[in-house]
Amino acid sequence: MNLEYKRICLEELDFLVKARKKDDSELEKVIQKFVPEKLNVNLRKAFCKAFEIILKNGSGIIKSTLYDKEQKTTDDALFKSKIAGLFDKALTFAEGAGFGIIGLGLPDIPVFTSMVIRNIYQKAAFYGFDYQSETEQIYILKLIAGASARGKDVEKMSMEVDKLADNIDNNGFVYFGIPHEFISEASDAIADDMIYMKFVQGIPFVGAIGGLYNAATINKIDKYAEFKYHKRRLIKDGLID
């Protein structure tokens, strides 16, 4: 087996094992008692709407800051990708903390969602996949759902992500339009993962901690996307034997 592929698989396995073991933190368990059901519903709706708008209409910020896909194999392109990732995390922390200080947990979701998608677009472009196609955007939604999974759903979601990649790259699956079920799945998964911190972020001043959690979530999704896209590129190029 290709040593690079083996290394990525081992790193991904470590990531998945930790996610599988992850339970709600003590803080989240305390917060859980106070989180209203309405917030969970509204959070899912907010993410759903953000995904629909961003994927349908695109974003000037997202597209203007992506490097040229033709330069994906250069050191300069890789450097730009890493800098963009750091920029996303810093901006996500800043906007999360800013909204948290004034007690707004939900209004930052469009900005946060843009950063999540932009970061994955960077990975797709670097590894030579067309993030603008509807088929690839469905894969991106699946990635977000997989990265946000916890507990017993972690392995199941990981296999579904890999299966979708195989169907797209090897079995000729093409999507025309984005079925709502994929948007809903990604929205529900990321909302469930962030529900407690979004509740805290709605409390003035105390909510600044939401910025830290926003950045941590970006980092987690970024790592997951790196594993999946890197493996997918090696497989597609026939470099795993």
C-alpha positions as CSV (number, residue, x, y, z in Angstrom):
1,M,0.0,0.0,0.0
2,N,1.2,3.5,-0.8
3,L,2.9,4.9,2.3
4,E,1.3,8.3,2.0
5,Y,-2.2,6.7,1.7
6,K,-1.4,4.5,4.7
7,R,-0.3,7.5,6.8
8,I,-3.5,9.4,5.9
9,C,-5.7,6.4,6.8
10,L,-4.0,6.1,10.2
11,E,-4.5,9.7,10.9
12,E,-8.1,9.6,9.9
13,L,-8.7,6.5,12.0
14,D,-7.3,8.3,15.0
15,F,-9.6,11.2,14.3
16,L,-12.6,8.9,14.0
17,V,-11.8,7.0,17.1
18,K,-11.6,10.3,19.1
19,A,-14.9,11.5,17.6
20,R,-16.5,8.1,18.4
21,K,-15.6,8.4,22.0
22,K,-16.6,12.0,22.3
23,D,-19.4,12.6,24.7
24,D,-20.9,15.9,25.7
25,S,-18.5,17.8,27.9
26,E,-19.4,18.6,31.5
27,L,-20.2,22.2,30.5
28,E,-22.5,20.9,27.7
29,K,-24.3,18.6,30.1
30,V,-25.0,21.6,32.4
31,I,-26.1,23.8,29.5
32,Q,-28.3,21.0,28.1
33,K,-30.8,21.5,30.9
34,F,-31.5,25.1,29.9
35,V,-31.5,24.8,26.1
36,P,-35.0,25.3,24.7
37,E,-36.2,23.0,22.0
38,K,-37.1,26.0,19.9
39,L,-33.4,26.9,19.7
40,N,-32.6,23.5,18.2
41,V,-35.3,23.9,15.6
42,N,-34.3,27.5,14.7
43,L,-30.6,26.5,14.5
44,R,-31.3,23.8,12.0
45,K,-33.4,26.1,9.9
46,A,-30.7,28.8,10.0
47,F,-28.0,26.4,8.8
48,C,-30.3,25.0,6.2
49,K,-31.1,28.5,4.8
50,A,-27.4,29.5,4.9
51,F,-26.4,26.4,2.9
52,E,-29.1,26.9,0.4
53,I,-28.2,30.5,-0.3
54,I,-24.4,30.1,-0.3
55,L,-24.4,27.0,-2.5
56,K,-27.0,28.4,-4.9
57,N,-25.7,31.9,-5.3
58,G,-22.1,31.5,-4.4
59,S,-20.1,34.1,-2.5
60,G,-17.8,36.8,-3.8
61,I,-15.6,36.4,-0.7
62,I,-15.4,32.6,-1.3
63,K,-14.5,32.7,-5.0
64,S,-12.3,35.8,-4.9
65,T,-9.9,34.3,-2.3
66,L,-9.6,30.8,-3.9
67,Y,-6.3,30.2,-5.7
68,D,-6.1,29.0,-9.3
69,K,-7.0,25.3,-9.5
70,E,-4.3,25.0,-12.3
71,Q,-1.7,25.7,-9.6
72,K,-2.9,23.1,-7.2
73,T,0.3,21.1,-7.2
74,T,2.7,24.0,-6.5
75,D,4.2,25.0,-3.2
76,D,2.7,28.4,-3.6
77,A,-0.8,27.0,-3.9
78,L,-0.3,24.9,-0.8
79,F,1.0,27.9,1.1
80,K,-2.1,29.9,0.0
81,S,-4.4,27.1,1.1
82,K,-2.8,27.0,4.6
83,I,-2.9,30.8,5.0
84,A,-6.6,30.8,3.9
85,G,-7.3,28.2,6.5
86,L,-5.7,30.2,9.2
87,F,-7.5,33.3,8.0
88,D,-10.8,31.4,8.2
89,K,-10.2,30.3,11.8
90,A,-9.1,33.7,13.0
91,L,-12.1,35.4,11.3
92,T,-14.5,32.8,12.6
93,F,-13.2,33.3,16.1
94,A,-13.5,37.1,15.8
95,E,-17.1,37.1,14.4
96,G,-18.2,34.4,16.9
97,A,-16.7,36.3,19.9
98,G,-18.1,39.6,18.6
99,F,-21.6,38.3,18.2
100,G,-21.3,36.5,21.6
101,I,-20.3,39.7,23.4
102,I,-23.6,41.4,22.4
103,G,-25.6,38.2,22.9
104,L,-26.4,37.1,19.4
105,G,-26.1,33.3,18.9
106,L,-27.8,32.8,15.5
107,P,-27.0,35.9,13.3
108,D,-23.4,34.8,12.8
109,I,-24.4,31.6,11.1
110,P,-24.3,32.9,7.5
111,V,-20.7,34.2,8.1
112,F,-19.7,31.0,9.9
113,T,-21.2,28.8,7.2
114,S,-19.4,30.8,4.5
115,M,-16.1,30.1,6.2
116,V,-16.9,26.4,6.5
117,I,-17.7,26.1,2.8
118,R,-14.8,28.3,1.7
119,N,-12.4,26.2,3.6
120,I,-13.7,23.0,1.9
121,Y,-13.6,24.7,-1.5
122,Q,-9.9,25.3,-0.8
123,K,-9.3,21.6,-0.3
124,A,-11.4,20.6,-3.3
125,A,-9.5,23.1,-5.6
126,F,-6.1,22.0,-4.2
127,Y,-6.8,18.4,-4.9
128,G,-8.2,19.1,-8.3
129,F,-12.0,18.7,-7.8
130,D,-14.6,21.1,-9.3
131,Y,-16.3,22.6,-6.2
132,Q,-18.6,24.6,-8.4
133,S,-20.4,21.5,-9.8
134,E,-23.6,20.5,-8.1
135,T,-22.3,16.9,-7.8
136,E,-19.3,18.1,-5.8
137,Q,-21.4,20.4,-3.7
138,I,-23.4,17.4,-2.6
139,Y,-20.2,15.7,-1.6
140,I,-19.2,18.8,0.3
141,L,-22.5,18.7,2.2
142,K,-21.9,15.0,3.0
143,L,-18.4,15.9,4.2
144,I,-19.8,18.5,6.6
145,A,-22.3,16.0,8.0
146,G,-19.6,13.4,8.4
147,A,-17.2,15.8,10.2
148,S,-20.0,16.9,12.6
149,A,-21.0,13.3,13.5
150,R,-20.5,12.1,17.1
151,G,-20.6,8.8,18.9
152,K,-22.0,5.8,17.1
153,D,-22.7,7.7,13.9
154,V,-19.1,8.5,13.2
155,E,-18.1,5.3,11.3
156,K,-21.4,5.1,9.5
157,M,-21.1,8.6,8.2
158,S,-17.4,8.1,7.2
159,M,-18.3,5.1,5.1
160,E,-21.2,7.0,3.5
161,V,-18.8,9.8,2.5
162,D,-16.3,7.3,1.0
163,K,-19.1,5.5,-0.8
164,L,-20.4,8.7,-2.3
165,A,-16.8,9.7,-3.5
166,D,-16.5,6.3,-5.1
167,N,-19.8,6.6,-6.9
168,I,-18.9,10.1,-8.2
169,D,-15.4,9.3,-9.3
170,N,-15.7,5.7,-10.5
171,N,-19.4,4.9,-11.1
172,G,-20.3,8.1,-13.0
173,F,-22.8,9.5,-10.5
174,V,-23.9,13.0,-11.6
175,Y,-26.4,15.2,-9.8
176,F,-28.4,17.9,-11.5
177,G,-29.6,20.1,-8.6
178,I,-29.0,19.6,-4.9
179,P,-31.6,17.4,-3.2
180,H,-32.9,19.0,0.0
181,E,-32.1,15.8,1.9
182,F,-28.3,16.5,1.7
183,I,-28.8,20.1,2.9
184,S,-31.0,18.9,5.7
185,E,-28.5,16.2,6.7
186,A,-25.6,18.6,6.9
187,S,-27.7,21.3,8.7
188,D,-29.0,18.8,11.3
189,A,-25.5,17.4,12.0
190,I,-23.7,20.7,12.4
191,A,-26.6,22.1,14.4
192,D,-26.6,19.2,16.8
193,D,-22.8,19.6,17.2
194,M,-23.0,23.3,18.0
195,I,-26.3,23.6,19.8
196,Y,-24.9,24.2,23.3
197,M,-22.3,26.8,22.3
198,K,-24.9,28.6,20.3
199,F,-27.1,28.8,23.4
200,V,-24.2,30.2,25.4
201,Q,-23.3,32.6,22.6
202,G,-26.7,34.1,23.0
203,I,-25.9,35.2,26.5
204,P,-24.2,38.7,26.5
205,F,-20.5,38.7,27.4
206,V,-20.5,35.1,28.5
207,G,-21.2,34.3,24.8
208,A,-17.7,35.3,23.7
209,I,-16.7,31.7,24.3
210,G,-18.7,30.9,21.2
211,G,-15.9,32.3,19.1
212,L,-13.5,29.6,20.5
213,Y,-15.9,26.9,19.6
214,N,-16.5,28.3,16.1
215,A,-12.8,28.1,15.4
216,A,-12.6,24.6,16.8
217,T,-15.4,23.5,14.6
218,I,-13.8,25.0,11.5
219,N,-10.5,23.2,12.4
220,K,-12.3,19.9,12.9
221,I,-14.1,20.1,9.5
222,D,-10.9,21.2,7.9
223,K,-9.0,18.1,9.1
224,Y,-11.8,15.8,8.0
225,A,-12.0,17.4,4.5
226,E,-8.2,17.1,4.2
227,F,-8.3,13.3,5.0
228,K,-11.1,12.7,2.6
229,Y,-9.9,14.8,-0.3
230,H,-6.3,13.6,0.0
231,K,-7.3,9.9,0.0
232,R,-9.8,10.6,-2.9
233,R,-7.0,12.2,-5.0
234,L,-4.6,9.3,-4.4
235,I,-7.3,6.7,-5.3
236,K,-8.4,8.6,-8.4
237,D,-4.8,8.8,-9.6
238,G,-4.3,5.0,-8.9
239,L,-1.5,5.6,-6.4
240,I,-2.7,3.4,-3.5
241,D,-1.3,0.1,-4.6
